[in-house]
Amino acid sequence: MRVLVVEDEKRIADFLSRGLQSAGYAVDVVHTGNDAIERVHSTEYDLVVLDLGLPDVDGLQVLGKIRNRKVIPPVLILSARDSVDDRVKGLEQGADDYLVKPFAFVELLARARVLLRRGQPTPERLQVGDLSLDCIRRKVTRSNEIIELAPKEFSILEYMMRNRGRPLSRTMIVEHVWDMDYDGLTNIVDVYIRHLRSKIDDKFPVKMIHTVRGIGYMLDAPETVQTTEPENVLA
Ligand code: CA
């Protein structure tokens, strides 16, 4: 899950970025409306958190540009303007939710989760073999045994389970789970996969995380791994 935070006040931007990252999301931060428009056109986001009071372009104009996209991410507006008029304008122009500053981070996170869920056509619970992941409560179990994961480990596992049986390159995993600053640091994926294997696979005779030579990694339960045709692996 990738979130774009558009906020010119550095203190608030840092606070949002840190909070969302520790909740397991990949977060990009921009401080101007023009940068936001550029990012939204070059990257697919699952959510945009948009401050209305920006130094260059008005937040409502940025919202209009986001709405012109073919694939429209949900937008959560942040604003110090608490007049009914602005709130109505924002929602009329297609914002999905509206939060007035100052706000508590827990409230932002709760609303962000609702919006992220809305954009997800996939179920709230993922199941591969005896491995189960609850996307809402962020709980993982294997053979009914609870497995504790760090936020990034959880994000990687969720991504792999959503793409069950599909080989994922290190770059795909990095782009999905980390922030823009991690470009090129694909080795970090190997480290996290090692952690995941020790928690998900080591104790169990049936392994789920598979190395796909020349590509990266794939998660699958054994019955479908055996039937995977070589062409699929090379695709
Ligand atoms: Ca502002």
Residues whose N, C-alpha, C, O or C-beta is under 5 A from the ligand:
A	BS01	CA	D8 E9 D51 G53 L54
